Amino acid sequence: MNKQDVLVLFEYNRWATGRTLDAVEKLDPDAFAKDLRNSFPSIRDTLVHILNAEWAWLMRWKGSVPSAWASPADFPTVARVRTRLGEIDCEREGFLAAHSDEQIASPFSYKDMQGNSQRVPMIVTMQHVVNHSTYHRGQITTMLRQLGAAPVSTDMSRFFVGKYSE
């Protein structure tokens, strides 16, 4: 895996999250925040978890230790989630643009959520971020179905069909 592969993964991640947000945007505010007894109670809370994780990894890659997590209460609307995720995407794109294949393939050190020091190749954590977000978007698909709403496909194959048929 190289930097170009990572760029495509994050392009897929933006596409899939955007489609998910489009589906979620059709919900009324009560459904958006309704406790559906999932890993994170609501669709809103799950989206904010994705947002927090993507931000935390970006901060780690930049050499910081993430500290204050965004609260779901700070995101009463899908538009607010979309805006913040867009900001994180832009910052991540800038970070990637400034780093070479060699730099993102090299090990980096960070502290995990329990404060333990870890050292792994940066690129594998980038793969993890996309995989993590994919997992939670799948949960959102289930929650949309529980609410009687229409989910959308975020399969990577659909992304590639669209990307290469243009």
VEXLO-21642 format. One record per atom (N, C-alpha, C): residue number from 1; residue in one letter; atom name; x, y, z. Coordinates in pm, 1 decimal, padded with zeros to 6 digits, always signed. Last residue first. Layout:
N
   resi   resn   name         xx         yy         zz
    NUM      a     CA          X          Y          Z
...
This chain:
166
   resi   resn   name         xx         yy         zz
    166      e      N   -01698.3   +00735.1   -01507.1
    166      e     CA   -01716.3   +00877.7   -01538.9
    166      e      C   -01634.0   +00917.3   -01659.0
    165      s      N   -01644.6   +00489.7   -01423.7
    165      s     CA   -01736.8   +00498.2   -01536.6
    165      s      C   -01759.8   +00642.4   -01578.9
    164      y      N   -01486.4   +00499.6   -01201.6
    164      y     CA   -01422.6   +00459.7   -01327.6
    164      y      C   -01517.4   +00460.9   -01447.1
    163      k      N   -01657.9   +00585.1   -00997.5
    163      k     CA   -01531.0   +00653.9   -01020.0
    163      k      C   -01475.1   +00624.1   -01158.9
    162      g      N   -01868.2   +00400.2   -01000.0
    162      g     CA   -01892.0   +00541.7   -01028.2
    162      g      C   -01765.0   +00616.1   -01064.7
    161      v      N   -01724.1   +00170.7   -00930.1
    161      v     CA   -01801.6   +00173.7   -01055.7
    161      v      C   -01826.7   +00319.4   -01095.2
    160      f      N   -01623.1   +00247.6   -00679.1
    160      f     CA   -01532.3   +00228.9   -00792.2
    160      f      C   -01605.2   +00227.3   -00925.3
    159      f      N   -01862.0   +00261.5   -00530.5
    159      f     CA   -01774.8   +00378.1   -00541.3
    159      f      C   -01685.0   +00364.4   -00664.1
    158      r      N   -01944.4   -00002.2   -00548.7
    158      r     CA   -02027.0   +00103.8   -00609.5
    158      r      C   -01947.1   +00232.4   -00626.9
    157      s      N   -01743.4   -00125.1   -00398.7
    157      s     CA   -01757.3   -00157.6   -00541.2
    157      s      C   -01841.5   -00052.9   -00613.9
    156      m      N   -01789.0   -00034.8   -00141.9
    156      m     CA   -01673.9   +00017.6   -00213.7
    156      m      C   -01683.7   -00012.3   -00363.3
    155      d      N   -02120.2   +00044.9   -00051.8
    155      d     CA   -02021.2   -00056.8   -00090.1
    155      d      C   -01909.7   +00005.9   -00172.5
    154      t      N   -02322.9   +00186.6   +00047.4
    154      t     CA   -02192.0   +00251.5   +00052.6
    154      t      C   -02081.6   +00150.6   +00019.8
    153      s      N   -02659.1   +00232.7   -00027.3
    153      s     CA   -02542.5   +00146.6   -00039.0
    153      s      C   -02415.8   +00231.1   -00034.0
    152      v      N   -02874.8   +00372.9   +00222.0
    152      v     CA   -02812.8   +00375.5   +00089.5
    152      v      C   -02694.2   +00280.4   +00089.5
    151      p      N   -03197.3   +00325.4   +00383.3
    151      p     CA   -03051.8   +00338.4   +00382.4
    151      p      C   -03000.8   +00343.6   +00238.1
    150      a      N   -03493.8   +00480.5   +00461.1
    150      a     CA   -03423.6   +00412.3   +00352.1
    150      a      C   -03272.9   +00434.7   +00362.6
    149      a      N   -03654.1   +00411.3   +00777.8
    149      a     CA   -03596.8   +00500.9   +00676.7
    149      a      C   -03518.7   +00418.9   +00573.6
    148      g      N   -03738.6   +00275.6   +00996.2
    148      g     CA   -03825.1   +00272.5   +00878.8
    148      g      C   -03777.8   +00364.3   +00767.7
    147      l      N   -03563.1   +00254.4   +01200.1
    147      l     CA   -03650.0   +00373.0   +01201.9
    147      l      C   -03747.1   +00376.2   +01084.1
    146      q      N   -03421.7   +00034.5   +01125.6
    146      q     CA   -03502.7   +00025.7   +01247.2
    146      q      C   -03601.7   +00141.5   +01255.7
    145      r      N   -03282.9   +00143.7   +00906.8
    145      r     CA   -03387.4   +00042.5   +00883.8
    145      r      C   -03478.9   +00029.7   +01005.3
    144      l      N   -03105.1   +00307.3   +01047.5
    144      l     CA   -03200.8   +00366.8   +00954.4
    144      l      C   -03315.3   +00269.8   +00926.6
    143      m      N   -02961.4   +00108.0   +01181.7
    143      m     CA   -03045.4   +00199.2   +01259.7
    143      m      C   -03146.3   +00270.1   +01169.5
    142      t      N   -02825.7   -00009.4   +00965.4
    142      t     CA   -02920.9   -00088.5   +01044.9
    142      t      C   -03014.8   +00002.9   +01123.3
    141      t      N   -02668.7   +00210.4   +00889.2
    141      t     CA   -02761.1   +00148.3   +00793.8
    141      t      C   -02867.2   +00067.9   +00867.9
    140      i      N   -02514.2   +00240.9   +01116.9
    140      i     CA   -02611.9   +00344.9   +01083.9
    140      i      C   -02713.2   +00292.0   +00983.2
    139      q      N   -02351.7   +00016.6   +01092.9
    139      q     CA   -02445.1   +00025.5   +01205.4
    139      q      C   -02553.3   +00129.3   +01176.4
    138      g      N   -02208.9   +00097.3   +00867.5
    138      g     CA   -02294.9   -00021.2   +00861.6
    138      g      C   -02395.3   -00023.6   +00975.5
    137      r      N   -02065.2   +00304.9   +00976.2
    137      r     CA   -02166.7   +00337.7   +00874.9
    137      r      C   -02260.8   +00218.7   +00856.5
    136      h      N   -01893.5   +00152.7   +01137.1
    136      h     CA   -01999.1   +00231.4   +01200.6
    136      h      C   -02103.3   +00281.5   +01100.5
    135      y      N   -01730.2   +00034.1   +00937.2
    135      y     CA   -01801.3   -00047.2   +01035.9
    135      y      C   -01919.0   +00030.9   +01095.3
    134      t      N   -01622.0   +00261.7   +00814.3
    134      t     CA   -01708.2   +00171.0   +00738.6
    134      t      C   -01792.4   +00085.8   +00833.3
    133      s      N   -01460.7   +00362.5   +01017.3
    133      s     CA   -01576.2   +00441.0   +00973.2
    133      s      C   -01673.7   +00354.2   +00894.7
    132      h      N   -01272.9   +00151.7   +01027.7
    132      h     CA   -01351.9   +00187.8   +01145.4
    132      h      C   -01477.6   +00264.5   +01104.7
    131      n      N   -01156.5   +00167.7   +00772.1
    131      n     CA   -01228.2   +00047.1   +00812.3
    131      n      C   -01320.5   +00076.1   +00930.8
    130      v      N   -01036.6   +00420.7   +00790.6
    130      v     CA   -01140.6   +00397.3   +00690.1
    130      v      C   -01222.4   +00274.2   +00728.2
    129      v      N   -00857.3   +00372.0   +01003.4
    129      v     CA   -00955.6   +00480.4   +01011.9
    129      v      C   -01069.5   +00455.9   +00913.4
    128      h      N   -00694.0   +00161.1   +00906.1
    128      h     CA   -00784.9   +00139.1   +01018.9
    128      h      C   -00894.1   +00245.7   +01024.9
    127      q      N   -00542.5   +00292.6   +00715.9
    127      q     CA   -00635.7   +00187.8   +00673.2
    127      q      C   -00739.6   +00163.4   +00782.3
    126      m      N   -00401.0   +00447.9   +00898.0
    126      m     CA   -00486.3   +00513.7   +00798.6
    126      m      C   -00587.7   +00414.4   +00741.6
    125      t      N   -00257.1   +00261.1   +01030.2
    125      t     CA   -00360.0   +00332.1   +01106.7
    125      t      C   -00452.8   +00408.0   +01013.1
    124      v      N   -00086.9   +00183.6   +00829.8
    124      v     CA   -00185.0   +00085.4   +00877.0
    124      v      C   -00293.1   +00152.2   +00962.1
    123      i      N   +00070.5   +00414.3   +00796.1
    123      i     CA   -00020.8   +00374.0   +00689.6
    123      i      C   -00124.2   +00271.2   +00737.4
    122      m      N   +00241.1   +00429.7   +01014.9
    122      m     CA   +00130.2   +00524.0   +01003.4
    122      m      C   +00025.8   +00474.0   +00903.7
    121      p      N   +00338.3   +00135.3   +01179.6
    121      p     CA   +00344.5   +00216.2   +01057.6
    121      p      C   +00219.5   +00304.5   +01046.8
    120      v      N   +00353.1   +00191.1   +01540.4
    120      v     CA   +00314.4   +00112.8   +01422.5
    120      v      C   +00335.1   +00199.0   +01297.7
    119      r      N   +00357.4   +00195.3   +01875.6
    119      r     CA   +00441.4   +00231.4   +01761.0
    119      r      C   +00407.8   +00135.7   +01647.0
    118      q      N   +00221.6   +00337.5   +02178.0
    118      q     CA   +00216.2   +00240.1   +02068.4
    118      q      C   +00308.1   +00288.6   +01956.8
    117      s      N   +00170.2   +00377.9   +02523.2
    117      s     CA   +00247.6   +00413.8   +02404.9
    117      s      C   +00242.6   +00299.5   +02304.1
    116      n      N   -00147.3   +00421.4   +02676.7
    116      n     CA   -00033.3   +00336.1   +02648.6
    116      n      C   +00038.1   +00383.1   +02522.1
    115      g      N   -00380.1   +00554.2   +02725.0
    115      g     CA   -00256.1   +00623.0   +02758.2
    115      g      C   -00131.3   +00540.5   +02734.4
    114      q      N   -00605.6   +00442.0   +02632.5
    114      q     CA   -00573.7   +00412.8   +02772.2
    114      q      C   -00442.9   +00479.5   +02815.9
    113      m      N   -00605.8   +00511.8   +02366.5
    113      m     CA   -00707.7   +00571.4   +02453.1
    113      m      C   -00683.2   +00545.2   +02602.3
    112      d      N   -00248.9   +00539.5   +02292.4
    112      d     CA   -00384.7   +00490.8   +02269.4
    112      d      C   -00479.1   +00552.1   +02372.3
    111      k      N   -00011.7   +00761.5   +02162.6
    111      k     CA   -00072.1   +00705.0   +02283.3
    111      k      C   -00213.9   +00661.3   +02250.5
    110      y      N   +00241.3   +00687.5   +01916.5
    110      y     CA   +00124.0   +00759.3   +01965.7
    110      y      C   +00078.2   +00694.6   +02095.5
    109      s      N   +00487.4   +00691.0   +01662.7
    109      s     CA   +00448.3   +00661.0   +01800.5
    109      s      C   +00329.3   +00746.5   +01839.6
    108      f      N   +00525.7   +00530.0   +01348.0
    108      f     CA   +00511.6   +00650.5   +01429.0
    108      f      C   +00460.8   +00608.2   +01565.5
    107      p      N   +00706.8   +00384.6   +01076.5
    107      p     CA   +00642.0   +00375.3   +01207.6
    107      p      C   +00631.6   +00512.7   +01273.9
    106      s      N   +00635.9   +00482.8   +00735.2
    106      s     CA   +00725.4   +00469.8   +00850.5
    106      s      C   +00646.3   +00453.9   +00979.7
    105      a      N   +00461.8   +00544.5   +00539.4
    105      a     CA   +00490.1   +00402.0   +00559.4
    105      a      C   +00575.8   +00378.2   +00682.9
    104      i      N   +00461.5   +00816.8   +00530.8
    104      i     CA   +00340.2   +00752.5   +00583.4
    104      i      C   +00358.4   +00601.8   +00600.8
    103      q      N   +00725.0   +00858.5   +00431.5
    103      q     CA   +00684.6   +00910.9   +00561.7
    103      q      C   +00560.9   +00840.5   +00615.8
    102      e      N   +00717.9   +00737.4   +00180.6
    102      e     CA   +00809.6   +00688.0   +00283.8
    102      e      C   +00767.0   +00734.4   +00422.4
    101      d      N   +00535.1   +00894.4   +00041.5
    101      d     CA   +00509.4   +00751.5   +00062.2
    101      d      C   +00592.8   +00698.7   +00178.9
    100      s      N   +00528.9   +01215.6   +00216.9
    100      s     CA   +00566.4   +01123.3   +00110.3
    100      s      C   +00521.7   +00980.8   +00142.0
     99      h      N   +00313.5   +01489.5   +00295.3
     99      h     CA   +00391.0   +01371.8   +00335.6
     99      h      C   +00412.4   +01276.1   +00218.4
     98      a      N   +00138.7   +01688.6   +00228.8
     98      a     CA   +00270.4   +01730.1   +00277.0
     98      a      C   +00360.9   +01612.1   +00312.9
     97      a      N   -00096.7   +01562.6   +00170.1
     97      a     CA   -00026.3   +01630.5   +00061.5
     97      a      C   +00116.7   +01665.7   +00101.4
     96      l      N   -00180.3   +01483.0   +00424.3
     96      l     CA   -00132.1   +01383.3   +00328.8
     96      l      C   -00053.0   +01446.8   +00215.3
     95      f      N   -00257.3   +01733.8   +00529.7
     95      f     CA   -00154.3   +01652.3   +00594.9
     95      f      C   -00095.4   +01553.1   +00495.7
     94      g      N   -00461.0   +01805.3   +00354.1
     94      g     CA   -00341.1   +01888.0   +00365.3
     94      g      C   -00225.4   +01811.9   +00427.8
     93      e      N   -00643.4   +01601.2   +00414.6
     93      e     CA   -00589.7   +01614.6   +00278.9
     93      e      C   -00462.4   +01697.1   +00278.9
     92      r      N   -00700.2   +01665.3   +00681.5
     92      r     CA   -00632.2   +01538.9   +00650.8
     92      r      C   -00570.0   +01544.5   +00510.7
     91      e      N   -00837.0   +01906.1   +00645.8
     91      e     CA   -00712.3   +01905.0   +00722.9
     91      e      C   -00631.8   +01778.4   +00694.3
     90      c      N   -01057.4   +01811.6   +00500.3
     90      c     CA   -00966.7   +01912.9   +00442.8
     90      c      C   -00832.4   +01913.1   +00514.9
     89      d      N   -01175.3   +01634.7   +00688.4
     89      d     CA   -01129.2   +01587.1   +00556.8
     89      d      C   -01027.9   +01683.5   +00496.2
     88      i      N   -01242.9   +01817.3   +00889.4
     88      i     CA   -01144.4   +01712.3   +00918.1
     88      i      C   -01088.2   +01657.8   +00786.8
     87      e      N   -01437.8   +01964.6   +00752.9
     87      e     CA   -01317.8   +02031.6   +00803.9
     87      e      C   -01206.7   +01930.4   +00831.2
     86      g      N   -01626.0   +01763.3   +00707.7
     86      g     CA   -01561.3   +01829.0   +00594.8
     86      g      C   -01433.9   +01900.2   +00636.1
     85      l      N   -01708.1   +01715.3   +00968.5
     85      l     CA   -01638.2   +01609.1   +00895.2
     85      l      C   -01566.2   +01666.3   +00773.3
     84      r      N   -01835.9   +01962.9   +01015.4
     84      r     CA   -01716.2   +01924.5   +01092.6
     84      r      C   -01638.2   +01813.8   +01022.7
     83      t      N   -02049.0   +01952.0   +00827.7
     83      t     CA   -01951.6   +02060.7   +00826.1
     83      t      C   -01822.9   +02020.5   +00896.7
     82      r      N   -02189.0   +01722.9   +00911.5
     82      r     CA   -02130.2   +01729.1   +00777.3
     82      r      C   -02021.3   +01836.8   +00769.6
     81      v      N   -02277.7   +01805.4   +01162.9
     81      v     CA   -02187.3   +01690.7   +01151.3
     81      v      C   -02114.4   +01696.9   +01017.5
     80      r      N   -02447.4   +02015.0   +01080.8
     80      r     CA   -02332.7   +02044.4   +01168.9
     80      r      C   -02230.9   +01930.2   +01164.0
     79      a      N   -02637.5   +01872.7   +00932.9
     79      a     CA   -02555.9   +01975.7   +00867.8
     79      a      C   -02432.0   +02008.0   +00951.0
     78      v      N   -02766.8   +01723.4   +01121.1
     78      v     CA   -02678.5   +01653.5   +01027.4
     78      v      C   -02586.3   +01754.2   +00959.9
     77      t      N   -02774.4   +01882.3   +01445.8
     77      t     CA   -02820.9   +01863.0   +01308.5
     77      t      C   -02718.5   +01785.9   +01226.3
     76      p      N   -02656.5   +01903.9   +01692.0
     76      p     CA   -02801.3   +01882.8   +01688.2
     76      p      C   -02855.8   +01854.5   +01547.8
     75      f      N   -02387.9   +01857.3   +01826.7
     75      f     CA   -02424.4   +01830.9   +01687.3
     75      f      C   -02573.9   +01800.9   +01676.6
     74      d      N   -02333.1   +01866.1   +02089.2
     74      d     CA   -02281.9   +01977.5   +02008.9
     74      d      C   -02321.7   +01966.1   +01861.2
     73      a      N   -02417.1   +01623.2   +02184.3
     73      a     CA   -02505.5   +01738.9   +02206.2
     73      a      C   -02461.2   +01861.7   +02126.4
     72      p      N   -02196.9   +01458.9   +02142.7
     72      p     CA   -02310.0   +01451.9   +02049.2
     72      p      C   -02404.7   +01571.1   +02063.6
     71      s      N   -01893.0   +01638.2   +02192.3
     71      s     CA   -02011.8   +01576.8   +02250.5
     71      s      C   -02121.5   +01568.4   +02144.6
     70      a      N   -01556.7   +01575.4   +02108.9
     70      a     CA   -01682.0   +01645.1   +02079.0
     70      a      C   -01797.3   +01567.1   +02139.9
     69      w      N   -01306.6   +01542.1   +02357.3
     69      w     CA   -01391.6   +01482.6   +02253.7
     69      w      C   -01515.2   +01567.7   +02232.6
     68      a      N   -00986.7   +01649.1   +02426.0
     68      a     CA   -01128.8   +01680.8   +02443.8
     68      a      C   -01209.7   +01625.8   +02326.8
     67      s      N   -00741.3   +01512.7   +02326.1
     67      s     CA   -00785.4   +01520.7   +02464.9
     67      s      C   -00935.3   +01541.5   +02476.1
     66      p      N   -00483.6   +01356.9   +02136.1
     66      p     CA   -00620.7   +01408.6   +02145.2
     66      p      C   -00668.7   +01407.7   +02289.8
     65      v      N   -00165.1   +01462.5   +02116.8
     65      v     CA   -00244.0   +01365.5   +02190.7
     65      v      C   -00384.8   +01422.1   +02201.1
     64      s      N   +00011.0   +01512.6   +01805.4
     64      s     CA   -00060.9   +01557.7   +01924.5
     64      s      C   -00129.9   +01440.3   +01993.3
     63      g      N   +00122.0   +01443.2   +01560.8
     63      g     CA   +00207.2   +01446.3   +01678.8
     63      g      C   +00141.5   +01494.2   +01806.0
     62      k      N   -00031.8   +01398.0   +01345.1
     62      k     CA   +00033.7   +01528.5   +01350.1
     62      k      C   +00117.7   +01546.2   +01476.9
     61      w      N   -00141.4   +01157.5   +01406.0
     61      w     CA   -00048.1   +01163.5   +01293.3
     61      w      C   +00030.8   +01292.8   +01295.0
     60      r      N   -00312.2   +01245.3   +01613.5
     60      r     CA   -00199.4   +01156.6   +01643.0
     60      r      C   -00095.5   +01162.9   +01531.0
     59      m      N   -00497.5   +01395.8   +01464.5
     59      m     CA   -00415.7   +01461.0   +01565.4
     59      m      C   -00293.6   +01375.6   +01600.4
     58      l      N   -00609.3   +01187.5   +01312.5
     58      l     CA   -00540.1   +01297.7   +01245.5
     58      l      C   -00448.9   +01370.2   +01344.6
     57      w      N   -00728.3   +01039.3   +01516.9
     57      w     CA   -00616.9   +00982.6   +01440.5
     57      w      C   -00539.9   +01090.9   +01366.4
     56      a      N   -00923.6   +01224.1   +01602.8
     56      a     CA   -00820.2   +01176.3   +01695.1
     56      a      C   -00701.1   +01118.1   +01619.5
     55      w      N   -01088.4   +01255.1   +01375.6
     55      w     CA   -01013.2   +01368.9   +01426.8
     55      w      C   -00897.2   +01321.8   +01514.9
     54      e      N   -01195.4   +00997.7   +01359.0
     54      e     CA   -01119.0   +01050.5   +01245.9
     54      e      C   -01033.7   +01169.4   +01290.1
     53      a      N   -01324.5   +00985.8   +01610.8
     53      a     CA   -01216.4   +00892.2   +01577.9
     53      a      C   -01131.5   +00945.4   +01462.2
     52      n      N   -01517.7   +01190.5   +01590.4
     52      n     CA   -01415.1   +01195.0   +01694.7
     52      n      C   -01297.1   +01104.5   +01661.1
     51      l      N   -01670.9   +01091.9   +01371.6
     51      l     CA   -01605.5   +01222.3   +01366.0
     51      l      C   -01491.2   +01230.5   +01467.6
     50      i      N   -01770.4   +00856.1   +01485.7
     50      i     CA   -01688.4   +00851.8   +01363.7
     50      i      C   -01605.8   +00979.9   +01354.1
     49      h      N   -01918.4   +00975.1   +01695.8
     49      h     CA   -01808.6   +00882.5   +01725.8
     49      h      C   -01714.8   +00870.7   +01604.8
     48      v      N   -02105.9   +01111.9   +01548.8
     48      v     CA   -02010.0   +01190.3   +01627.5
     48      v      C   -01893.2   +01101.4   +01670.8
     47      l      N   -02247.2   +00894.8   +01444.2
     47      l     CA   -02177.2   +00986.7   +01354.2
     47      l      C   -02073.1   +01069.1   +01429.1
     46      t      N   -02349.3   +00794.0   +01684.8
     46      t     CA   -02259.3   +00711.8   +01603.6
     46      t      C   -02180.9   +00798.6   +01506.1
     45      d      N   -02516.8   +01000.9   +01765.9
     45      d     CA   -02403.7   +00963.6   +01850.2
     45      d      C   -02301.4   +00879.9   +01773.2
     44      r      N   -02705.9   +00997.1   +01553.4
     44      r     CA   -02623.6   +01115.7   +01581.5
     44      r      C   -02499.5   +01078.1   +01660.5
     43      i      N   -02816.2   +00744.8   +01591.1
     43      i     CA   -02745.1   +00773.4   +01466.9
     43      i      C   -02654.1   +00894.1   +01488.1
     42      s      N   -02752.2   +00649.4   +01936.4
     42      s     CA   -02832.0   +00700.6   +01825.7
     42      s      C   -02748.4   +00713.0   +01699.0
     41      p      N   -02571.7   +00512.1   +02122.6
     41      p     CA   -02718.1   +00507.5   +02129.5
     41      p      C   -02794.1   +00543.9   +02002.6
     40      f      N   -02334.5   +00289.2   +02001.9
     40      f     CA   -02357.1   +00428.1   +02042.2
     40      f      C   -02507.2   +00447.3   +02027.3
     39      s      N   -02418.1   +00028.6   +01965.7
     39      s     CA   -02287.7   +00056.3   +02028.3
     39      s      C   -02283.6   +00198.8   +02081.0
     38      n      N   -02769.7   +00080.2   +02035.6
     38      n     CA   -02661.3   +00026.9   +01955.0
     38      n      C   -02529.8   +00051.1   +02029.5
     37      r      N   -03031.0   +00177.0   +02110.1
     37      r     CA   -02959.2   +00074.2   +02184.1
     37      r      C   -02853.8   +00001.7   +02099.2
     36      l      N   -03140.7   +00395.5   +02002.6
     36      l     CA   -03174.6   +00267.9   +01938.3
     36      l      C   -03095.9   +00151.6   +01997.5
     35      d      N   -03256.7   +00697.3   +02089.2
     35      d     CA   -03175.7   +00588.4   +02143.7
     35      d      C   -03225.4   +00456.1   +02085.2
     34      k      N   -03264.8   +00956.6   +01845.3
     34      k     CA   -03336.4   +00851.1   +01919.0
     34      k      C   -03242.0   +00739.9   +01963.6
     33      a      N   -03168.8   +01161.5   +01689.9
     33      a     CA   -03111.3   +01146.5   +01823.8
     33      a      C   -03175.6   +01033.4   +01904.8
     32      f      N   -03315.3   +01132.7   +01455.6
     32      f     CA   -03170.7   +01149.0   +01447.0
     32      f      C   -03104.2   +01119.8   +01581.5
     31      a      N   -03577.3   +01145.7   +01548.7
     31      a     CA   -03525.3   +01017.2   +01499.2
     31      a      C   -03372.9   +01020.1   +01493.0
     30      d      N   -03588.9   +01419.6   +01609.4
     30      d     CA   -03610.0   +01319.2   +01714.6
     30      d      C   -03554.8   +01183.8   +01672.2
     29      p      N   -03547.8   +01549.4   +01359.9
     29      p     CA   -03449.2   +01561.1   +01467.9
     29      p      C   -03466.3   +01457.4   +01579.0
     28      d      N   -03626.0   +01319.1   +01089.6
     28      d     CA   -03659.0   +01433.8   +01173.5
     28      d      C   -03561.5   +01436.0   +01292.2
     27      l      N   -03415.0   +01230.3   +00809.7
     27      l     CA   -03479.3   +01201.8   +00938.0
     27      l      C   -03522.6   +01330.8   +01007.4
     26      k      N   -03266.5   +01302.4   +00595.5
     26      k     CA   -03410.9   +01292.8   +00574.0
     26      k      C   -03487.5   +01264.7   +00703.7
     25      e      N   -03002.5   +01275.0   +00665.4
     25      e     CA   -03058.8   +01410.1   +00660.9
     25      e      C   -03211.0   +01409.4   +00645.2
     24      v      N   -02936.3   +01014.1   +00618.7
     24      v     CA   -02970.4   +01053.1   +00755.7
     24      v      C   -03038.6   +01189.4   +00758.0
     23      a      N   -02869.0   +01021.8   +00348.0
     23      a     CA   -02980.8   +00938.5   +00393.5
     23      a      C   -03030.0   +00982.9   +00531.2
     22      d      N   -02649.2   +01197.1   +00354.3
     22      d     CA   -02765.3   +01229.1   +00270.7
     22      d      C   -02887.9   +01150.6   +00315.9
     21      l      N   -02474.3   +01050.0   +00516.5
     21      l     CA   -02530.7   +01175.8   +00567.2
     21      l      C   -02652.4   +01218.7   +00485.6
     20      t      N   -02414.1   +00845.9   +00333.6
     20      t     CA   -02480.0   +00815.0   +00460.8
     20      t      C   -02545.5   +00939.9   +00518.2
     19      r      N   -02283.6   +00991.4   +00136.3
     19      r     CA   -02407.6   +00920.0   +00103.7
     19      r      C   -02485.8   +00886.8   +00231.1
     18      g      N   -02061.8   +01078.6   +00289.5
     18      g     CA   -02153.9   +01175.1   +00228.1
     18      g      C   -02286.7   +01111.2   +00193.4
     17      t      N   -01940.0   +00836.5   +00346.5
     17      t     CA   -01995.9   +00915.8   +00455.7
     17      t      C   -02093.9   +01018.3   +00401.7
     16      a      N   -01862.9   +00763.3   +00085.4
     16      a     CA   -01953.8   +00678.1   +00162.4
     16      a      C   -02018.2   +00755.6   +00277.8
     15      w      N   -01688.6   +00979.0   +00015.5
     15      w     CA   -01805.5   +00944.2   -00067.0
     15      w      C   -01908.0   +00867.5   +00016.3
     14      r      N   -01490.8   +00961.1   +00214.4
     14      r     CA   -01570.9   +01083.8   +00198.5
     14      r      C   -01699.8   +01054.6   +00123.7
     13      n      N   -01394.4   +00699.3   +00158.6
     13      n     CA   -01450.7   +00730.5   +00289.7
     13      n      C   -01538.2   +00855.6   +00283.3
     12      y      N   -01288.4   +00731.4   -00101.5
     12      y     CA   -01402.3   +00641.3   -00078.2
     12      y      C   -01471.5   +00676.2   +00053.3
     11      e      N   -01081.0   +00902.6   -00027.0
     11      e     CA   -01181.5   +00949.1   -00123.1
     11      e      C   -01307.9   +00863.3   -00110.8
     10      f      N   -00936.2   +00732.9   +00136.2
     10      f     CA   -01003.3   +00846.9   +00197.7
     10      f      C   -01103.8   +00911.5   +00103.1
      9      l      N   -00851.4   +00549.6   -00061.8
      9      l     CA   -00931.7   +00504.6   +00052.9
      9      l      C   -01005.4   +00620.9   +00117.6
      8      v      N   -00699.9   +00719.5   -00223.6
      8      v     CA   -00822.2   +00659.3   -00278.2
      8      v      C   -00911.1   +00608.9   -00164.3
      7      l      N   -00491.0   +00776.1   -00045.1
      7      l     CA   -00574.0   +00885.9   -00097.0
      7      l      C   -00705.3   +00832.7   -00153.1
      6      v      N   -00384.7   +00520.1   -00019.0
      6      v     CA   -00446.1   +00585.9   +00097.4
      6      v      C   -00536.9   +00699.8   +00051.8
      5      d      N   -00279.4   +00486.0   -00276.0
      5      d     CA   -00383.3   +00394.9   -00226.1
      5      d      C   -00458.0   +00456.5   -00107.8
      4      q      N   -00085.1   +00686.8   -00270.5
      4      q     CA   -00196.0   +00695.2   -00366.1
      4      q      C   -00311.3   +00604.9   -00323.6
      3      k      N   +00091.6   +00586.5   -00073.1
      3      k     CA   +00016.0   +00709.3   -00049.3
      3      k      C   -00103.2   +00721.3   -00143.7
      2      n      N   +00048.1   +00224.9   -00072.9
      2      n     CA   +00125.3   +00348.5   -00081.1
      2      n      C   +00033.0   +00469.0   -00061.6
      1      m      N   +00085.1   -00117.6   +00000.0
      1      m     CA   +00000.0   +00000.0   +00000.0
      1      m      C   +00089.1   +00123.1   +00000.0
